[in-house]
């Protein structure tokens, strides 16, 4: 089990999402409950893409961080963002 909060794999995804935001592909992202996480596969990132971005481009940009999966945020419980980004077990 990892330590709470500062997980290297999660930090790598956060840096990549910040980069995608600077590039104008991601409009907004957040990571609810970050300080309670012990592994990347437990993380649920919430994000909204820019109108010019595709889900495929985001998945491609995150491939080296793990096995990313995007799904619609229909529940709107954790966030008002459009998508959930999760990483599958290897």
C-alpha positions as CSV (number, residue, x, y, z in Angstrom):
1,X,0.0,0.0,0.0
2,X,1.3,3.5,-0.9
3,X,1.4,6.6,1.3
4,X,-1.6,8.9,1.4
5,X,-1.6,11.9,-0.9
6,X,1.7,12.4,-2.7
7,X,1.8,9.4,-5.1
8,X,4.3,9.6,-7.9
9,X,2.0,8.1,-10.6
10,X,-0.8,10.5,-9.7
11,X,1.7,13.5,-9.7
12,X,2.8,12.4,-13.2
13,X,-0.8,12.5,-14.5
14,X,-1.4,15.9,-12.8
15,X,1.7,17.3,-14.6
16,X,0.4,15.9,-17.9
17,X,-3.1,17.3,-17.4
18,X,-1.5,20.7,-16.5
19,X,0.5,20.5,-19.8
20,X,-2.7,19.6,-21.8
21,X,-4.4,22.6,-20.1
22,X,-1.6,24.9,-21.2
23,X,-1.8,23.5,-24.8
24,X,-5.6,24.3,-24.8
25,X,-6.8,20.7,-25.0
26,X,-8.2,20.5,-21.5
27,X,-10.4,23.3,-20.3
28,X,-10.6,22.3,-16.6
29,X,-9.6,19.3,-14.5
30,X,-9.7,18.4,-10.8
31,X,-8.9,15.4,-8.6
32,X,-11.4,15.0,-5.8
33,X,-10.2,13.4,-2.6
34,X,-6.5,13.5,-3.7
35,X,-5.2,13.4,-0.2
36,X,-6.8,10.1,0.6
37,X,-5.5,8.2,-2.5
38,X,-2.8,5.5,-2.2
39,X,-2.6,4.4,-5.9
40,X,-3.4,5.7,-9.4
41,X,-6.0,3.0,-10.1
42,X,-8.1,4.4,-7.2
43,X,-8.0,8.0,-8.6
44,X,-10.9,9.6,-10.5
45,X,-9.9,12.7,-12.3
46,X,-12.7,15.0,-13.5
47,X,-12.2,17.0,-16.6
48,X,-13.8,19.0,-19.3
49,X,-12.1,19.1,-22.7
50,X,-11.8,22.2,-24.9
51,X,-14.1,22.2,-27.9
52,X,-11.2,21.6,-30.2
53,X,-9.9,18.5,-28.3
54,X,-10.8,14.9,-28.9
55,X,-11.0,12.1,-26.3
56,X,-8.6,10.1,-28.5
57,X,-6.0,12.9,-28.3
58,X,-6.3,12.9,-24.5
59,X,-6.0,9.1,-24.2
60,X,-2.9,9.2,-26.5
61,X,-1.3,11.9,-24.4
62,X,-1.8,9.9,-21.2
63,X,-0.8,6.4,-22.5
64,X,2.7,6.4,-20.8
65,X,1.0,7.1,-17.4
66,X,-0.9,3.9,-17.4
67,X,-4.1,2.6,-19.1
68,X,-6.3,5.7,-19.2
69,X,-10.1,5.4,-19.7
70,X,-12.5,8.3,-20.2
71,X,-16.2,8.0,-19.5
72,X,-19.0,10.5,-19.4
73,X,-19.7,12.1,-16.0
74,X,-23.5,11.5,-16.0
75,X,-23.8,11.3,-12.2
76,X,-22.4,14.8,-11.5
77,X,-21.6,13.7,-7.9
78,X,-17.9,14.3,-7.6
79,X,-17.8,17.2,-10.0
80,X,-19.7,19.2,-12.7
81,X,-17.0,18.3,-15.2
82,X,-18.0,16.5,-18.4
83,X,-15.7,13.4,-18.1
84,X,-14.2,11.0,-15.6
85,X,-10.6,9.9,-16.3
86,X,-9.6,6.6,-14.6
87,X,-6.7,4.3,-15.0
88,X,-7.2,0.5,-15.3
89,X,-5.1,-2.1,-13.5
90,X,-2.2,-3.3,-15.7
